[in-house]
């Protein structure tokens, strides 16, 4: 497993992390045994960066992580969590110092630790990025010793660019994959110049870029790929990267012809992301040990040829960009 510098935090982390949304909820039924096995497999493969959130299964994801890490012992991996989405209604006015402190203290209990490695604002309303008092509150949480670093998880490139104007922001998490290429145009360059770590989520477009889905694929009722295709529950860009499902299936076949016969499409798609050196870590999710192991193996794949990178950019610009580029 290769490692990369995590911004200016002084830490380096595995370039393939573990996205722990799926072991919390909203991805269909995942038993606790499977969830634990998936996390164990990632850690066994050399992953030392875990990304979770307080709302994933209402704390289930955080608690499973704590149990697995306690069971394993040894050096503790870098664990990033998120806060803010517990607000109801989820409005900018709710991002107060008291609310953020309550969320942080709950995550400290769930993760069974005295200090959180990284707390990210969890895709807050855009207005939050124009409220310096929110970032002052996060500075105070660092000073109090409850968190070591803070960052933001964003939906839009513009939100990321605004966030990194605050000197305390250590990381930006954003969707970036073959179907969502806009962040590399400006955000990555600006973040790298400021020493801000970049965390890439939804790297496989909710599974589309595994190449294992078809028009006949069915999803459980509690899987966001069934109930959030049009943004019914949260931003539609989180589900299939915001690309119309039928179109995405067609484009996957265009991409597949560029993939070597002996390389799984998911591994290829993860390696495409790692071609961007501004990326600190990519966090694919996994519901089984086999998925975790397969994700981790992308770190060993050779660099993609320049002509393949060019063709993938052309596919994006002609077929996908009209649907997503202007939105996020």
Secondary structure by P-SEA (a helix, b strand, c coil): cbbbbccccccccccbbbbccccccccccccaaaaaaaaaaaaaacccbbbbccccccaaaaaaaaaaaaaacccccbbbbbccccccccccccccaaaaaaaaaaaaaaaccccccccccccccccccccaaaaaaaaaaaaaccccbbbbbcccaaaaaaaaccccccbbbbbbccccccccccaaaaaaaabbbbbbccccccccccccccccccccccccccccccccccccccccccccaaaaaaaaaaaaaaccccccaaaaaaaaaaccccccbbbbbbccaaaaaaaaaccccccccaaaaaaaaaaaaccccccccccc
